[in-house]
Amino acid sequence: MLIDFFTALRKARVPVTIKELLLLIEALDRKLAFASLDDFYLLARLCLVKDEKYFDRFDRAFGGYFHGLQQIEGFMQALIPEEWLRQELKRLFSEEEMARIESQGGLDKLLQKLKQRLQEQQGRHAGGNKWIGTGGTSPFGHGGYNPEGIRIGGESGHKRALKVWEKRQFRDLDDSVELGTRNIKVALRKLRKFARSGAPEELDLDDTISSTARNAGLLDIKMVPERHNAVKVLLFLDVGGSMDPYVRECEQLFSAARSEFKHLEHFYFHNCIYEKLWRNNRRRFNDTIPTLELLHTYGRDYRVIFVGDAAMSPYELLAENGSVEHWNQEPGQVWLQRILDTWEKAIWLNPSEPRYWEYSTSTQQIRQQLGSRMYPLTLAGLDEGISVLSK
């Protein structure tokens, strides 16, 4: 039976060896687990799994073998995306239709056209190519398609609006989320540099023994400050819009980071960093923090982690007044460079799949600006990114 179980673990890509299997057999011979599947599960995991990042694979293989749970290859890939179900009535555009939609001639010209439409239009419109409406090819409105447009109301469909004229409330990332954070914590632990600071509250056993011996056997207790991870991290999180599908992954990362780093400061931005950031999304329009203040507050020893899909209109990154939500006097690229000039050790974690990065001009530009230090928000990407920060 254990041979088949061993084979099932190997098929699940759990790196178990014959030596570990023999260790499990020896433990069973000594009756460390008897007549209890739960006890056997704990014993088998202890003997066969040497790295926490394989716990999930072990659980699935164990459940499939002992509980008869079916393993469906590619099941997650075969699921119909939730967004498709929500947008089932949304108009579908052919490639020919999208190819006929030409650039509107830049941001300034687009804003002039919007002002003119607002003066001329008298009522609601849908499915057209000129007026402010829904489901059409006009650059104004929502629910349609245009590579350069201004979304007014509604939810982002193609994630390409140059400006969004509505006041949205984004959800704060929950740092109490624990499910799924275990493997992320393991990856973040590579970014550790311990130092003793604070009040002497921890027993220094070695020094106590030496001091007692030097004191002719009279007990001489020595205390030292507790060791803490001394690494300091600034976490910049993109929220809202195209980041909504990745809220769960970002919550898991946020929760893991809060538990691993004593010195962690987090700030939110939308799409691109500009002259102000915020800590509370419910008060993001009233309680902001100037980015310049951050640059002069936190020391050069901080590490910087950006989290976002970096997918936006190129104007948001490169142009004045390019933000979708306000009139920014300086391009987002300028503010991003100021952060990189202040803190040399910085990486960007991108929750979208790397195969899509090449189709986003802004993603390529940000990646180039960071010296290719953009990594996918996966365990492998985290390992690579954290290794760069720890150098």
C-alpha positions in Angstrom: 0.0 0.0 0.0 2.8 2.4 0.9 4.5 1.8 -2.5 1.3 3.0 -4.3 1.0 6.0 -1.9 4.7 6.8 -2.6 4.0 6.7 -6.3 1.0 8.9 -5.9 3.1 11.5 -4.1 5.7 11.5 -6.9 2.9 12.0 -9.5 1.7 15.0 -7.5 5.3 16.4 -7.8 6.1 16.0 -4.1 9.9 15.3 -4.0 9.9 12.2 -1.8 12.8 9.7 -1.8 13.2 6.0 -0.9 15.1 7.0 2.2 12.1 9.0 3.5 9.7 6.2 2.7 11.9 3.8 4.7 11.8 6.3 7.6 8.0 6.2 7.5 8.0 2.4 7.5 10.3 2.3 10.5 8.1 4.8 12.3 5.0 2.6 11.7 6.9 -0.5 12.9 7.5 1.4 16.2 3.7 2.0 16.4 4.1 5.8 16.3 0.8 5.8 14.4 -1.8 3.0 14.9 -5.4 2.6 13.9 -5.9 6.3 13.1 -5.9 7.8 9.7 -5.4 11.3 11.2 -2.3 10.1 13.1 -0.9 8.4 10.0 -1.5 11.6 8.0 0.6 13.7 10.4 3.3 11.1 10.7 3.5 10.6 6.9 3.7 14.4 6.3 6.4 14.7 9.0 8.5 11.9 7.4 7.9 12.5 3.7 7.6 16.3 3.3 10.8 18.4 4.0 9.6 21.8 2.8 6.3 23.6 3.8 5.7 24.7 0.2 4.8 21.1 -0.7 2.2 20.7 2.0 -0.7 21.5 -0.3 0.5 19.0 -2.9 0.8 16.4 -0.2 -2.7 17.1 1.1 -4.2 16.7 -2.4 -2.3 13.5 -3.1 -3.2 12.1 0.4 -6.9 12.9 -0.1 -6.9 11.4 -3.6 -5.3 8.2 -2.4 -7.0 7.5 0.9 -10.3 9.3 0.6 -11.0 8.6 -3.1 -11.0 12.2 -4.1 -10.7 12.5 -7.8 -7.9 14.4 -9.3 -9.1 16.3 -12.4 -6.2 17.4 -14.5 -6.5 21.0 -15.7 -9.7 21.5 -13.8 -9.0 25.0 -12.8 -7.9 25.9 -16.3 -11.2 24.5 -17.6 -13.5 26.6 -15.4 -15.4 29.3 -17.2 -14.0 32.7 -15.9 -16.4 34.4 -13.6 -16.0 37.6 -15.6 -17.5 35.9 -18.6 -20.6 34.9 -16.6 -21.1 38.4 -15.3 -20.7 40.0 -18.7 -22.7 37.4 -20.7 -25.0 40.1 -22.2 -22.2 42.4 -23.0 -21.8 43.2 -26.7 -19.1 41.2 -28.5 -16.9 43.0 -31.0 -15.4 41.4 -34.0 -11.7 41.9 -34.9 -12.8 43.9 -37.9 -14.8 46.3 -35.7 -12.0 46.8 -33.3 -9.5 47.4 -36.2 -11.7 50.2 -37.5 -11.6 52.1 -34.3 -8.7 54.5 -34.7 -6.7 56.5 -32.1 -8.4 59.7 -31.0 -5.3 61.8 -31.4 -4.0 62.1 -27.9 -5.3 63.0 -24.5 -5.9 66.7 -25.1 -7.9 66.1 -28.2 -9.9 63.4 -26.5 -10.9 65.8 -23.7 -11.9 68.5 -26.2 -14.2 65.9 -27.9 -15.7 64.9 -24.5 -16.5 68.5 -23.7 -18.2 69.0 -27.0 -20.3 65.8 -26.6 -21.4 66.9 -23.1 -22.7 70.1 -24.6 -24.5 68.4 -27.5 -26.0 65.2 -26.1 -29.5 65.4 -24.6 -30.3 61.8 -23.5 -29.1 58.3 -22.9 -27.4 56.4 -25.8 -26.3 52.7 -26.2 -24.4 50.8 -28.8 -23.2 53.7 -30.9 -19.9 55.1 -32.1 -20.3 58.8 -31.2 -22.3 59.7 -28.1 -21.6 59.0 -24.4 -23.3 55.7 -23.8 -22.9 52.0 -23.1 -21.8 49.0 -25.2 -20.5 50.9 -28.2 -17.3 51.9 -30.0 -17.5 55.5 -28.8 -14.5 56.6 -26.8 -16.9 57.9 -24.1 -19.0 55.8 -21.7 -18.6 52.2 -20.6 -19.2 48.6 -21.5 -17.9 48.9 -25.0 -14.6 48.9 -26.7 -12.2 51.6 -27.6 -8.4 51.5 -27.1 -8.3 55.1 -26.1 -11.3 56.3 -24.2 -12.7 57.9 -21.1 -14.9 55.6 -19.0 -17.9 57.4 -17.4 -19.6 55.2 -14.8 -19.9 51.4 -15.0 -17.1 48.8 -14.4 -13.9 48.4 -16.4 -14.2 45.8 -19.1 -11.2 46.2 -21.4 -9.1 48.1 -18.8 -8.0 50.7 -21.3 -9.8 53.9 -20.2 -7.6 57.1 -20.2 -9.7 58.7 -17.5 -12.5 57.4 -15.2 -15.0 60.1 -14.2 -16.5 58.6 -11.1 -15.6 58.5 -7.4 -14.9 54.9 -6.5 -14.3 53.3 -3.1 -11.7 50.6 -3.0 -11.5 47.9 -0.4 -8.6 47.8 2.1 -6.5 44.6 2.0 -7.2 42.5 5.1 -4.0 41.7 7.0 -5.9 39.1 9.1 -6.3 36.7 6.2 -4.4 33.5 7.0 -5.7 31.0 4.5 -3.0 30.4 1.8 -0.4 32.7 3.4 1.8 29.8 4.7 3.9 29.4 1.6 4.2 33.1 1.1 5.5 33.5 4.6 8.1 30.8 3.8 9.3 32.8 0.7 9.4 36.1 2.7 11.5 34.5 5.4 14.5 34.6 3.0 14.5 38.4 3.5 15.7 38.2 7.1 18.5 39.9 8.9 18.2 39.5 12.7 19.4 42.0 15.2 18.9 42.4 19.0 17.0 45.6 20.0 14.9 46.8 22.9 14.9 45.9 26.6 16.9 42.9 27.7 14.1 40.3 28.2 15.6 37.1 26.9 17.9 34.8 28.8 21.5 34.6 27.4 22.2 31.0 28.3 25.8 30.8 27.1 26.8 34.1 28.9 24.9 33.0 32.0 26.9 29.8 32.2 30.2 31.6 31.6 29.5 34.3 34.1 28.4 31.8 36.7 31.6 29.8 36.2 33.7 32.9 36.6 31.7 33.8 39.7 32.8 30.6 41.6 29.5 28.9 40.9 27.2 31.6 42.1 24.4 32.1 39.7 24.9 35.2 37.5 21.9 35.5 35.1 22.6 37.5 31.9 19.8 38.9 29.8 19.8 40.2 26.2 17.2 41.9 24.0 15.1 39.6 21.9 16.2 39.0 18.3 13.9 40.6 15.6 14.0 40.7 11.9 15.6 44.0 11.3 14.7 44.3 7.6 12.5 47.3 6.8 10.0 47.2 4.0 7.9 49.7 2.1 4.9 48.0 0.4 3.1 49.9 -2.3 -0.2 48.3 -3.4 -2.2 49.0 -6.5 -6.0 48.7 -5.7 -9.2 48.9 -7.7 -10.0 48.6 -11.4 -8.0 45.9 -13.1 -6.6 44.8 -9.7 -10.0 43.6 -8.5 -9.6 40.0 -9.7 -6.3 39.8 -7.7 -7.6 41.0 -4.3 -7.3 37.5 -2.7 -3.7 37.1 -3.8 -2.8 40.6 -2.6 -4.5 40.0 0.8 -2.5 36.8 1.3 0.7 38.6 0.5 -0.2 41.5 2.8 -1.1 39.2 5.7 2.1 37.3 5.3 4.2 40.4 5.1 2.6 41.9 8.2 3.5 38.8 10.2 7.0 38.5 8.9 8.3 42.1 9.1 8.3 44.2 12.2 9.2 47.3 10.2 6.6 47.3 7.5 4.9 50.4 6.1 2.2 50.1 3.4 0.6 52.6 1.1 -2.1 52.3 -1.6 -2.2 53.8 -5.2 -4.4 53.3 -8.2 -2.7 52.2 -11.5 0.3 54.5 -11.1 2.1 56.4 -8.3 1.7 60.1 -8.3 2.2 63.0 -5.9 0.0 61.4 -3.1 -0.7 58.0 -1.6 -3.1 56.8 1.1 -3.4 54.1 3.8 -7.2 53.9 4.1 -9.2 53.4 0.9 -12.4 54.6 2.4 -10.8 58.0 3.1 -8.5 58.0 0.0 -9.8 61.3 -1.2 -9.7 63.1 2.2 -6.7 61.5 4.0 -3.7 61.3 1.7 0.0 61.3 2.2 2.3 63.4 0.0 4.7 61.1 -1.8 7.5 63.7 -1.2 6.9 63.3 2.5 7.6 59.5 2.2 10.8 60.2 0.3 12.1 62.3 3.3 10.7 60.2 6.1 12.0 56.7 5.6 15.7 55.8 5.5 17.7 54.5 2.6 17.9 51.1 4.3 14.3 50.3 3.4 13.4 47.7 0.8 10.6 48.6 -1.6 8.0 46.2 -3.0 5.4 47.3 -5.6 2.4 45.1 -6.2 0.3 45.7 -9.2 -0.5 44.5 -12.7 1.2 47.6 -14.3 -1.5 47.6 -17.0 -2.9 51.0 -17.8 -3.1 53.6 -20.5 0.4 54.8 -21.5 -0.8 58.3 -20.8 -1.1 57.5 -17.1 2.5 56.7 -16.9 4.0 59.2 -19.4 1.8 62.3 -19.6 0.9 65.2 -17.4 -2.8 65.1 -16.5 -2.7 61.4 -17.6 -4.2 60.0 -14.4 -7.7 58.5 -14.7 -8.8 60.2 -11.5 -7.2 63.6 -11.1 -5.1 66.2 -12.9 -1.5 65.3 -12.1 1.1 67.9 -12.8 3.9 65.4 -13.3 3.9 62.1 -15.1 3.7 58.9 -13.0 7.0 57.8 -14.5 8.7 60.7 -12.8 7.4 59.8 -9.4 8.3 56.2 -9.8 11.9 57.2 -10.7 12.1 59.4 -7.6 11.2 56.3 -5.5 13.8 54.2 -7.3 16.4 56.9 -6.8 15.7 57.0 -3.1 15.6 53.3 -2.4 17.9 51.2 -4.6 16.6 47.8 -3.6 13.1 47.6 -5.2 11.1 45.0 -7.0 7.7 44.8 -8.7 5.4 41.8 -8.1 2.8 41.4 -10.9 -0.3 39.2 -10.2 -1.1 38.8 -13.9 0.4 36.0 -16.0 3.8 36.9 -17.6 2.6 35.9 -21.0 0.3 38.9 -21.0 3.0 41.4 -20.0 4.2 41.9 -23.6 0.7 43.0 -24.7 0.7 46.0 -22.3 2.9 48.9 -23.2 2.9 50.4 -19.7 3.9 47.0 -18.2 6.9 46.8 -20.5 7.9 50.4 -19.7 7.7 49.9 -15.9 9.6 46.7 -16.2 12.3 48.4 -18.2 12.4 51.3 -15.7 13.0 48.8 -12.8 15.8 47.1 -14.7 13.7 44.0 -15.4 13.1 43.5 -11.6 9.4 42.6 -12.2 8.4 39.1 -11.1 5.0 37.2 -11.2 3.1 37.0 -7.9 3.7 33.3 -7.6 5.8 31.3 -5.1 8.6 31.0 -7.8 8.4 34.7 -8.5 8.5 35.6 -4.8 11.5 33.4 -4.3 13.3 35.2 -7.2 12.3 38.7 -6.1 13.1 38.2 -2.4 16.5 36.8 -3.4 17.2 40.1 -5.2 16.1 42.2 -2.3 18.2 40.2 0.2 21.5 40.8 -1.6 
